[in-house]
């Protein structure tokens, strides 16, 4: 029995990894959608922003479905309590993802400025809402929420709007906008890339302040200790790595080093999720009122057989998934450049060092 | 109240989602087939057709994907007691579906959309086949989860949770393979009917003797054969399912015929006017057919609702184990009727196209009209088929183990009402926009589907 008992912890960590992967990937495509109206001067800019994430956003979103499915299978009680409790928060996210998901396809189908503007708003709002709500929800989760003795969260949507969660939500928004702006400056060229870099610096400063504030607040607030949790210093150190990532990314992008900046925001998002999961451990739904009301890994986990099947399936198929998803990023690795002429036809260029980007439009 | 709202919400978001699922599973396959014909034969007509139907496919796929995300979380939102009970078993196929199927379809659809001209034609063709494989795998795993609810296998109940004892039994569930075949063939028939209706309609709009008209007529002929064969196979797989149903869910079988008392050599009613329970006013009956369906024998015994109810009470305690009979009875007939009409429509199209005379197909005004309206048939059959499957097993959410009433979440009525109304509003808007865009894209015809459209796409500016 003993060696298999660890499957619980393994799946807790894997689900943490799935969420981290999801927020890393969809984080930049949320960010691109949110920042697009601020850096786009015309229709071609807007299309370039959307097309920068066009081939990959859908695959990125599947990380969410996988995280959700894995939570359902490995920790049914966690899945049930979490989404039953955070009911309206998840509902808001679902509505946003619906609007966002169809906006990509619908927008391009009618050549009319008003029509495009409508779906631009859907794309923007559909990205803004989850960018905030995911951060707020994970802040609530790690901060702890009030739970009844039978482990149910009862305070509704209002109860989730705790000030610390609001700071967390704004922090995730700023972080994703930074992440997305850096991605955009990496994937585009010329004036658009320059504006994206500028947006990255602004959001980077905001993200540095907000992420630090959220981390300090959660660490200082504390909550009833759960038996078997890791020393508080560990998640804190991981969170400090995340803050360092955000600050470094801002410095890198200010110097025009897109690649390193993207790496740094990526590390920051992964580290933040690492800190969240390390601080929750061994709870999956920590209680803010009484430790015993919280839901733990052991209390929520599926039986050995389910976890074993999942482990085998994941071990066999994950490498293939990572390989073809990675390949798709490789296929679409080029930067997008503005068309030379005439408008409407666009050429793909090599990296902007090699291609002279026309000064058409504005800078 | 929570229960009623949660059930309505689930039925609305699922039925809406399932307009798009069979269409996209089937269209992915048909577009892949068309692109293969274009690639193998260097045929410009099939190339244009594959792009034309590919464009329609993408509009539907977008809605199919976003409405699918809602379903992944519907269990946790409104059915948390159910989720806790079944998570050990139901969660695994869901997670595996995401890992094996969703990643595949979403990644390769991006590659297919944006990879035209960037990948080699051979590789580009492979990406649409991967999309098709992904959508089909997705059906397999979600049906593995559903089939377990219909006929639980490979489990034991420990501390109020169903836990997995044998994963292979889950995948070997006879109900799974019956419904997988039925669903995927139904999806092919759905897309076939759509291709048939649209092609017949568009062919008529193109000038006689033109290349585009010829392409659409070829597509009509192809779709008529394809839909006909697929729908006949749907009927055969449905017949196999009926026998499984008679063994594992006798109540559903009896409800399908509103057969109250056990009978040997039971007849099957095609149409009933009046009360299903007492003596109806008017009925058309085919002798012995129900026994044939249920048991493959002329005088086989089919159990009646009252007898099964008594047996269920003895097994599970007091209560009603009878589904809503009129809904079960009629949904079954509408499904079968729509399927039969679709077979007749396809046969008509195939007959018109006989002897390589495509213009006979193009000139038949009545066929063109029938084919266009016939697009509705598979959607009616798909929807009523699932209503029959899911209503016919009530009151069980997991057959014999958990009733639907016990599965619902502890959220407030106001919360469910809010989400229900919001989903209806959003889905109405999206459904209307989707239908409008679909018709609009179909009206564009084959113009702009050739190489000339590739300028911007080649550069990666597709959206």
Interface residues (C-beta under 8 A of the other chain):
Chain A: X47 X48 X50 X51 X54 X55 X56 X57 X58 X59 X61 X62 X64 X65 X66 X68 X69 X70 X71 X72 X73 X74 X75 X76 X77 X79 X80 X81 X82 X83 X84 X87 X88 X90 X91 X94 X95 X97 X98 X99 X101 X102 X104 X105 X106 X107 X108 X109 X110 X152 X302 X303 X305 X306 X309 X310 X313 X314 X317 X318 X321 X324 X325 X328 X331 X332 X334 X336 X339 X344 X345 X346 X347 X348
Chain B: X58 X59 X61 X62 X63 X65 X66 X67 X69 X70 X72 X73 X75 X76 X77 X80 X81 X83 X84 X85 X86 X87 X88 X89 X90 X91 X92 X94 X95 X96 X97 X98 X99 X100 X102 X103 X104 X106 X107 X108 X109 X110 X111 X113 X114 X115 X118 X119 X158 X161 X163 X164 X165 X166 X167 X409 X410 X411 X415 X418 X419 X422 X426 X430 X433 X434 X437 X440 X441 X455 X456 X458 X459 X460 X461 X462 X463
